[in-house]
Amino acid sequence: MAPTSPAPRLSGAHPPDGARLPRGRSRLPTSVARSKQRERMLRAASSAVAEKSWAATNIGDIVTRARVSRREFYQQFGDKQACFLAACEAGLAVFLSDLPAFVNRAVDDPVSELLGDGIRVYLQTCSQEPDFTRCLLIELPAVGVEGFALHETAAAEFADFFRRAHGRLREVHRDVAPAPELAYRGAVGVVSELVTSHLMDPAAGPLIDLAEPITELLRAMM
């Protein structure tokens, strides 16, 4: 039997037969219950937007998937934009959480191996979180000024990863040439464009197939 992929953490509807929050004397403290409901709404927002697009998604789609009331929604978010931006911020933190390990790993690793391993981890996360990846790369810029700003923040964070990783390599490998600042932002653009094109192509194979060509492109750039 083929191994199953981990269930997405950043998107999805709460199942109708899923665990309900305890009521009565055994109920959870209000802060804990609110946190769990918030998590469900963030996952539901990513799921709904990925399926229907940002423009077509409404609050009803989110609360139905999260199995919470509209009253609870408005106690935590002012509108669907606030909910979706919060979902994107939370998901981005997950995407970025593994990157410091690659910057701080042994600097004697070859350039191609360091870049390749980092790209494979990123693509694996994208594969495990297809709905959120679509939200981050395709839907977020359509949310307006706030969405575009968060999209730019994400790009800057990924560019900083490339900058720091390249700097660590140059500390040991004197034959690794310096790169212009635009190369790091360009590297983010290359990865984002290729992953976005892959997501938009129904006939495309697994995202991990992009690991080798992306690594070669980045190695040439940096």
Secondary structure as GFF3:
##gff-version 3
##sequence-region A 1 222
A	DSSP	three_ten_helix	24	26	.	.	.	ID=ss1
A	DSSP	alpha_helix	30	52	.	.	.	ID=ss2
A	DSSP	alpha_helix	59	66	.	.	.	ID=ss3
A	DSSP	alpha_helix	70	76	.	.	.	ID=ss4
A	DSSP	alpha_helix	80	97	.	.	.	ID=ss5
A	DSSP	alpha_helix	99	104	.	.	.	ID=ss6
A	DSSP	alpha_helix	111	128	.	.	.	ID=ss7
A	DSSP	alpha_helix	130	134	.	.	.	ID=ss8
A	DSSP	pi_helix	135	139	.	.	.	ID=ss9
A	DSSP	three_ten_helix	140	143	.	.	.	ID=ss10
A	DSSP	alpha_helix	145	172	.	.	.	ID=ss11
A	DSSP	alpha_helix	181	200	.	.	.	ID=ss12
A	DSSP	three_ten_helix	207	210	.	.	.	ID=ss13
A	DSSP	alpha_helix	211	221	.	.	.	ID=ss14
###
